[in-house]
Amino acid sequence: MLLWLNATYNDDTQLEFGVEGEFYNKLVQVVKVDGKHAQVVARQPFDREVQEKYEDIFFYVQDAPGNKVYQSVRFVIMDIDDNPPVFENTPYRVVSF
């Protein structure tokens, strides 16, 4: 899970959550938990070496008449060592004492 979307409304209207744009719909999925909460989960792993950050991701909450409220979010991908080591000048000889 990447983040929670939370919304409040004065009546019992069921709210819908989503993300704008075809690119971001392929990147993340918005999973509605109940009428006021949703989770944003990644559809695929993020890789900092491919893209370091994703800016201006617009999530929305929509009421029954179709009114939408947007919130912009930025994801900054942290670097983890997900690549195996590369050894140059192989083979190596290990000598134990």
C-alpha positions, 0 to 999 in steps of 0.5 A: 500500500502506498497511501490512504485517501480519506474524505468526509461528507455531511450526509450519507452519500457514498463517495467514489475515489480514483486517480486521473489519467491513463498513465497513472491508472496503469501505475496505481490502483485505488481500492475503496475500503468504505464510503469514506476511505480508500487505499492506493496500491502499486500495480507494479514495483517502482524502480528508481533507476527507471524513474526517480519521481512521479509528480502531479498525480491527481487523486479525486473523491466524487459524490453522487451528483458527480462533483469531484475534489482533487488532491495532487500528490508526488511520489519520490522513489527511494533508492534501495540496492536491488541489483546484484553486485557486478565483479570486474576482472574475474575470476578472483582467487581467495587465499585464506591464512 
